[in-house]
Amino acid sequence: MVSMTWKESTAQLPLVLVVEDDESLLSGIMDILSMDGFCRVVGARHGQEAIELLSEETPALIISDIIMPFVDGFELLTLIRSSPQLGHIPFIILSAVNRENDIHTGMALGADSYIIKPFKPQGLIDQVSEALSNS
């Protein structure tokens, strides 16, 4: 029987990229998702940082805020959807912006889901599980 190290076993888990400019919220989201143990999580503080991370590794799912410096969530989503290499990645918007027009814009740009802050941790886990199982 071959035994795997923790790093080897977690490398097989799907990677989730969380893009959030509020560092405490970013840390909290990453903790919620990584504690559940069904995915690996990496964080970016804004869309430009996310783009840099995407050049290194392709995640199974992206969760992004909308209002951020440098590259906002809608710009990031547009870039993802226009890329032949990245366009297939499920994209969840997680934002305090809950105006109907913004929700419609996000969905029209190709978001798979739109979660409004504040959110319940189990609701986030459920959305992530669903997105990962559908990808």
Secondary structure, 3 states (H helix, E strand, C coil): CCCCCHHHHHHCCCEEEEECCCHHHHHHHHHHHHHHCCCEEEEECCHHHHHHHHCCCCCCEEEECCCCCCCCHHHHHHHHHHCCCCCCCCEEEEECCCCHHHHHHHHHCCCCEEEECCCCHHHHHHHHHHHHHHC
